[in-house]
Amino acid sequence: MQSQSSILLVEDEDLMRGILAGMLTDAGFRVIEAASGEQAIELFAAESPGVTVTDIALGKMDGIELLDRIKQLDSEAIVIMITAFSSVETAIAALRKGAYDYITKPFINEDILQTVRNALRQRELFRENRYLRRELKQRYNFESIIGRSDALTAIFRLIEKIAATPSSVLILGESGTGKELIAKAIHYNSPRADEPFIAINCAALPENLLESELFGYVKGAFTGAHTNKLGLFKAADGGTLFLDEVSEMPPTLQVKLLRALQEREFMPLGATKPVTFDARIIAATNRNLDDEIAAGRFREDLFYRLSVFSLPLPPLRERREDIPLLVRFFVEKFSRSLKLPAKFVSDEAMQAMINYDWRGNVRELQNAIERAVTLSDEQIELSHLPQKIRETPTVIRDLTGQTLTLDELERRYIVETLDRTCDDKVRTAELLGIDLSTLYRKLKRYGR
């Protein structure tokens, strides 16, 4: 069984092993003792200790070989080497192979204890990072993007194809359609999932600050540049850089961005040598880039460089069949976060939300549901929705957003009732509350 505060102590000299084991036990650690490298491998596999402390000078299997074997079992294993002062070069070689640290003999007890404590904290960070990566992958898998519409299904299929590639992606869509959520879905379903996902809003910063954020600078590049700054292109190395609202980038920066994408390198402010990077670029905008290019506000060559894959996101009003799913998702989400009982949504309130055009898209819907969950008791009524939703003109729509005439609504109701009664027209007329002759007349009119 794994214990994050357990220490595997590997020492072939009985006296030294006893001294170290006593010191670690007195400090509150659970110590697992091994007298050889071979025994240590068996205990490591069985116990999964938080930290391994091993002498380099063992018997048949020395500490360096033991380190290699342990790293094969767990690449994130924390191993501390103990060596004589005369063998420091061997300990440094162990660091290159992945050892956490080394301690030289003769050693100070407190130094060993502090090194072990630091190592255990490092192990805990590894575990937290694994947990966070797993949570992110679960959060940004396709199932977490709510919707079953044909438009969204087509986007899922495209993401599956492009996620595995390193090519640039341009996401197009109105504000609130979930462009960053889609960018994260691409990243966390790609081979880069364990590397950084870094996002920046190009509209949120002035030109000089945006340039230094993206490309970094060297010490002394300008007044106030007291240290080197790593740019986001380099910080995202191996991962993904998401440039939100890229159409708001000033023309001079568009030139530098284009060069960086073409050459896969950039020049930090004040630097004399370029810096290479390996980050996938995903950009997004809520503007019509054809119009921006025609107006001379966006470079056409940059557009083609960014849009190896173009991913247009439909507004919510064009996928109304997803609205009930989103409503139920947000009702459950906010009921949990506000520690309130689960709530129902009245038919009238749901119909109003299906009718409404949601110019702010999913973000606006989310805000409306948070408000309604807070204000309502057991059921969300029309009165709990914002006024502009309540005042939406009443139209009858199906879930695809198609407006229905009264004749079409009547036809569908009659057909559904016939289906329920297995085409029993007498029973259908009774359920509809009309005469049988009236039913036949309507069926004739509707071509049935």
Sequence and secondary structure as in RCSB ss.txt:
>XXXX:A:sequence
MQSQSSILLVEDEDLMRGILAGMLTDAGFRVIEAASGEQAIELFAAESPGVTVTDIALGKMDGIELLDRIKQLDS
EAIVIMITAFSSVETAIAALRKGAYDYITKPFINEDILQTVRNALRQRELFRENRYLRRELKQRYNFESIIGRSD
ALTAIFRLIEKIAATPSSVLILGESGTGKELIAKAIHYNSPRADEPFIAINCAALPENLLESELFGYVKGAFTGA
HTNKLGLFKAADGGTLFLDEVSEMPPTLQVKLLRALQEREFMPLGATKPVTFDARIIAATNRNLDDEIAAGRFRE
DLFYRLSVFSLPLPPLRERREDIPLLVRFFVEKFSRSLKLPAKFVSDEAMQAMINYDWRGNVRELQNAIERAVTL
SDEQIELSHLPQKIRETPTVIRDLTGQTLTLDELERRYIVETLDRTCDDKVRTAELLGIDLSTLYRKLKRYGR
>XXXX:A:secstr
  EEEEEEEE SSHHHHHHHHHHHHHTT EEEEESSHHHHHHHHHHH EEEEEEESS SSS HHHHHHHHHHH T
T  EEEEEEGGGHHHHHHHHHTT  EEEEES  HHHHHHHHHHHHHHHHHHHHHHHHHHHHHHHTSGGGS    H
HHHHHHHHHHHHTTS   EEEE  TTS HHHHHHHHHHTSTTTTS EEEEETTSS HHHHHHHHHEE TTSSTT 
 S EE HHHHTTTSEEEEETGGGS HHHHHHHHHHHHHTEE  BT SS EE   EEEEEESS HHHHHHTTSS H
HHHHHH SEEEE   GGG GGGHHHHHHHHHHHHHHHTT    EE HHHHHHHHHS  TTHHHHHHHHHHHHHHH
 SSEE GGGS HHHHTS    B TT  B  HHHHHHHHHHHHHHHTTT HHHHHHHHTS HHHHHHHHHHTT 
